[in-house]
Amino acid sequence: METIVIIGNGIAGVTAARHIRKLSNKRIIIISAETDFFFSRTALMYVYMGHMEFEHIKPYEDWFWAKNRIELVRGYVTKVDPDKKELLVDSTRVLPYDKLIIATGSKPNKFGWPGQDLHGVQGLYSKQDLDLLELNAPNKEVCKRAVIVGGGLIGIEMAEMLRSRDIPVTFLVREENFWDVVLPVGEAKMLNEHILEHHIDLRLSTNLVEILADDNGKVRAVTTDSGDTIDCNLVGLTPGVSPNVDFLQNSNIELGRGVKVNRFLETNLHGIYAIGDCAEQHEPIGNRRPIEAVWYTGRMMGETVAQTICGNRTEYKPGHWFNSAKFLDIEYQTYGWVFNTRGRKEYEEHFHWRHPIEKICMTLAFHKENRQFLGINTFGIRMRHEIFDRWLTENRTVEYIVEHLIDANFDPEFYKNYEAEITKAFNESYGTQIKNRKKDLRRVFSVGRPSAQ
């Protein structure tokens, strides 16, 4: 019987295992050093905030794995030997394989800051990080102030977690606005305001210089390039992540920043594949980055590689870009491409609308010449994935999108709609006379119910 070994029990590796089992009777082994069982990494914050127990964020019961003949091994892979088709686990146990899937995810970035390895300095990525945060910041009596370094999604999640226990937070962001490496300036500025309104000490254009220790080797303060010294008991390092591939050095598996793969998620060595955050495409797919540390792309890669391993060689085709996130209590969605101010293409024009009072806004990106719709960002307005996916495929114009925007609105029936205000602002900006439509329920429901994102 052919043995498939998967290194990593995140969404990519577990999805691959599940789909291989659906398609075959192959022996499947998943190795993970993090936890015994798969859990939803994006829900870790809700455990700390008291909304859920850790058991609640495991999508499958513990008996699921044995029932489906998926073997689980707790351990750390220290060496891969492709010539012998063997793995070395914890430097002691040899495990043979016929085909290997590398799905080891990411690790938090560190940039050599003095003091970055002190007690009280941590990231927020793994179950171990969650456990450590409970020790470092159980309450505001133990942690009188936290400093978070890095203006991205993990940073804002960590800030929200700590504020849920009334721990004061200072947030150091090196950019001019929060997450403006991704967002257009209007959206980033709105988030600046929102973060400050939630009593988070946001310091923009500020870099960490050094983390200072007390007499016991614990964090006592940080210094910044603005000349400030900020007393604190916890430093959250959240300046992004990198592929977790150091253990593959000297394995003859081709590496860049991650594990290099082709469109079929195959490495340079026969029978070895890489998926999820650790996989790096030789050439980016469209406007996508070569490495995509995104939950849904990991799931799609897992489904794709399962087809190939089970005899149906399948190319990875992720389709139109989409993503979603939450900034404190503002929901964010993006479909297609809306580039930030520095990354905007020459042909790309933006229409930005913001509500005069509420923290709600929308940005539509379109081609200046042919008016083709390129993408949309929404904050505080839920949209339907299937409809925007279809409109992008159909190459609709921006005027069509504005006219039919109500059809894509996912908010419940009695929520306030903002399409009238958006349409009016668009008409005033471009001299058009687009009329407000009523929602076409027949067209909306013909595409089915949207999936959770």
N, C-alpha and C positions, 0 to 999 in steps of 0.2 A: 504494500500500500504506500502511495506517495505521501511524504511528510512535508507539510507546509509550516514553516516557522515564521511567526510575526513578532518583531521586536517592537514593543510599545502597545499599550492598551488604551490609547485615546480613541477619539471618534473615527479616525482613519483606519487604524488597525482593527478595531472591533467591527467596523462595517465590512471590511474585507473578509474577516472570519465568518461573519454571519452569512454573507452572500456566497462564499465558497461552500459553506455547509448546505445552503439551499440548492446549489448546483451540483454537488458531488458528495462522495463518501470519503474524501481524502482525510488523512490524519491532520489535525490542526492544533498547533501549540502557540499560545500567546505568552510572551515573556515580558514582565514589567517589574521594575524595581520600586515603583511608586506606591501602588496599592494592590491588594489582592483582586479587587473587582473594579470594573469600569464604572466611572462616575462622570457626571456632567460638569466639566471644568468651568463653564460659564456660570454655574449656579453656586460656586464656592462662596461668593460674597453674601448670599442669602443665608448661609449657615452661620456665618459670623454675626450677621445682623439679627439673628433669632427668628427669621421667617420660616426656616426649615431645619430639620436635623440632617446630619450627613447621610443617614440611611435613605432619606427622601430623595436624594439627588443621584441615586443609583437607578438607572432606567430599567434594569433587569434584576429579578430576584436572584439570590445567590445560587439557587439550584438550577438556574437557566443553563449554565455553562456545561455542567455534567450531562444534563438531559440532552443537550445538542452536541455532545461529544467534542467539546472544545476544551482542550487541556490548558490549565493556567499554571505558569511557573513564576514564582516570585524570586527575582534576582536581577543582577546587573550584568549585561553582556560586556565583557572586558576585551574580547578579541573575536574577529571574524576571519576564518580561514577558507576562502573560496576554493582553493585547490583541493582541500580535503572535504569541502562542504560540511564544515563543522563550526560551531560556536563554542566559546569558552565563557561560562557563566560564573560570576564571582571568583574568577581566576582558579576555580577548582573543578567545575563540572563540565564535561564535554557533551555537547548536544548535536547530533547529526541532523542534516536537513536535505531535502531534494530541491525545494524552492524556498527562497528567503524574501520576505517583505520587510523593509526597513520603514518603520513608522514611529520614530523616536521623538517627534515633535520639536519643541523649542526649549531654549534655556534663556533666562534673563540676561540682558547685556550688562557688562561691567566695563568701565572705561579707565580703570587704574587710578581712581581717586584715592588719595591718602586716607586711610581709615575705613575703607569700604568693607573690610572683613571683621570689623569690631562686632561685639555682641550688641544686639539692638539694631543692626543693619540687615535688611532683608528685602526680597522681592515678593511678588504675589502671583504665583503661577501654579504651584503644586499643592497637593494635600499637606505635605510637610510644611509649606509656607503658611498655610492656614493654621496648622497646629502651633507654629512658632509665633504667629501673630497673637494667638490667645495668651501666650506666655509674655510677649513683649508689651502688649496693649490690651490687658483684660478690662481696664477701666481708666477713668481720668485721674484716679488717685495714684496709680502706678505709672501711667504715661501722661505726664502733664502737658506735653506738646509733641506732635509728630511733624516731621518734615518729609514731604514727598518730592522726589526728583524725577522729572520727566512728564511732559504734557501730552499724554496719549490716553487710550481707553483704559488701560490697567491703572494708570495714575488716578483718574477720576473715580474709578470704582473703589480704589483703596481710600480715597478721601471720603466718599460717601459712607463706607463701612465704619471708619473711625468716627465720623461725625454722628453716626447712629448711636454711639456710646458717649457723646458729648466731649470727645477728645479734641482739643484745639488742633488745627491743621494749618501748616504753611506749605504752599504749593509752589515749587520753583519750576518755571517754564522758560527755557532758553529762547524760544521764539517770541515774536512781537505780540502774538495772540495765541490763545489756547488752540491746539491742533490745527494751526494754519498751514502745516505741512500737507494737510489733506483738504481742508475746507476753504472755500472762498472767504474773503475778508469779512463780508457782512455777517455770515453765519458764525465765524470765529469770534467776532466782537460781541455778538449776542450771547455766546457761551461765556465769555469773560464776565459779562454782567450777571449772568445766572449763577456762576460759581461764587462771586462775591456776595450775592444776595443770600447764599446758603452759609454765610459766615465762615468761608474758607479764605484764608489770607493768601490770595493769588499774587505772585510776584513774577511779572513778565520780563523778558529780556534779561534773565538772571541765571547765572551758572553756579553750580556747586564747585567750590574750590577744595575744601578739606572737611573731613569728619573728625571731630575731636573726641578724645577718650577721657574718662575719669580715672581715678586711681585704681579702679578694679577692671579696667579694660572694656568698660561699657560706654556707649554713646553718651556724651553730655552736651554737645553742640555741633553746629556746622558753621562754616564760613562761606561767604559768597563773593563773587567778583564785583559786587556793589559795595563791598567793604563792611557788610553786616556780619555779626555773629549772632546766631539764633540758638538759644538754649532749647534742647529737646531730649527726649528719651528713646525715640524711635526714628529711624531714617528708612523710608520706603524707596528703594531704587526701582523705578519703573520706566527706564528710557528704552523701551522696546525689547524685542527678543531676537535671538539668532538660532539657526538650525542646530540641533543637538547631535553633532556628528563627530565629536573629537575621538571617540572610541574606534572610528573607522580608519584613522591614520595608519598607513603601512599595510592596508588590506588589499591594495590594488583596485579598489572601487573608486571610480573617478569622483573627486570632490571639487566643488567651487566653494561658495559659502555654505551650500548644502550638498546633498547627493545629486549628482547630475543625472537627469533622465531625459528620454526622448518623449514623443507624444503618446507613446504606449506605456509610459511610466517604467520603462526598462532602463537599467543601468548599463554600463559598458560591459558587464559580465553576465553571461547567459544564466538565466534562472534566478537573478537577483533584481528586485524591484524596490522603488522608494515612493512613498505616498505621504500626503499631509504636509505639515509645516517644514519637515526636513528635506523635502524634494525640491530640486531646482531645475527648471526647464532650461535646456541648452539655449533655446530662443524663446522669448516671451510669446504668449498667445495673445495676439492683438495688443490692446493697451494694458493688459494685465502684467503684473510684475512676475519675474521668473520664480520667485518664492512667494507663496500666498499663505500666510498664517491666519486662515479663516476657517471657521467651523464647517460651513457647508461645502467648501471645496475639498476639505479632508474627507467628508462623507462621500462626495462624488468620486474622488480618486479611489476610495475603498471599493465602491461598487464597480468601477471600471476595471481595476486590476483583478478583481475576482473573475470577471468574464474572461480575461486573457488567460489566467492560470487554469481555468476550466475548459480551455480549448476554443474559445471564441475571441480571438485576438481583437481587442477593441481600443480605438483611439480615445484619449481623454479630450472631451469637448465640453468645457464648462458653460458655454453659452454666454448670454449677456451678463455683465457684471451686476451684482446687487449685494447689498449688505444692510444690516440694521444694528443699532446700538441704543444705549440709554445713557443720557447725561443727567445724572440725578433724576429729576422727574420729567425730563423732556425726552420723548421718543424720537429717534432719528432713523430715516430710511433713505437709501440711495439706489437708483436704477439707472443703468447706462453709465455715462461718464460726465462728471462735472468736476473739472480740474480746478485746483486752487489757483490763486492769483499768479504765482510764479510759473506754474506748469500749464497754464491755459494755452491752447493751440492758437495759431494765428487766425484760423477760420472760425474760432469758437466765440460765440456771443452769449452773455448771460442776462436773463431777466430775473431780478431779485425782488421778491415781495416780502415785507415784514409787517406783522400786525402792529398797530400803533401803541398798544398797551400790553397785550399778552406776549409771552415768549413763544411765538409761533412764526415760522417763516418758510419760504419756499424759493428755490432757485431752479430755473429751467435753463438748460444749455442747448444751443442750437447752432446750425451752420449759418454763417452770415449771408452766404450767397444763395443757397437753394432752400434755406429755412428748415432743413431736416432736423428733427428732434434728436438730440444726442444723449440727454440724460436729465435726471431730476434729483434734487435733494429736498427732503421735507423734514421739518422739525415741528413736532406737536400735531401733525396730521398723518393719520395712517392711510397707506395706499395699498392697492391690491397688486401683488407680484405678477400674477398671470396676465393682467391687462397691460401693464407696462412692458412685460416681456413680449407680448404680441405686438404692441405699438412699435417697439424698437425693431422687431423683425419686419414689420410692414413699412418701415422707413417713413412714418407719418411726419407731417410738418408740425412746427411748434404751434401754429394757429389751430390745427386739428386737436392737439393736446389740450390747449386752453379751452376750446369749445366743449370737449368731451371729458374734462377733468372730473366732473361729478361722477362719471361712470366708474372711475378708479378709486373713489373714496371708500375706505373700509370702515369708517367710524360707524358705531351703532346709529339706529334710526333717529334717536332723539338728541344726538350730539349736535353742536353747532357746526354748520358748514361755512366755509370761507370762500367758496368758488366765485360768488358774486363780487367780492372785494378784489380777488385776484384778477378776474376778467376785466373789471373796470380799470385797474392799474395797468394791465397790459395794453388795453385800448388807448389809454392816455399816453403811454410810452411810445407806441408804434403807429398810432393813427388808424388802427383797425376798428371794425365795428362788429366784433364777435358778440353774439348774443348768449345769454345764460341759458343753459339747457336744464331740463329736469332729468333726473336719473332714469336711464333706460334699464329697468330691472331685467327685462328679457335678455338683453345683451350681456349684462353683468353676470347673471346666473348661468348663462350658456357656457361660460369658461370654468364653471365649478367653484367649489369653495377654496379659498386660499389656504395654503399650508402655513403652519407656524414658522416664524423666522427667528 
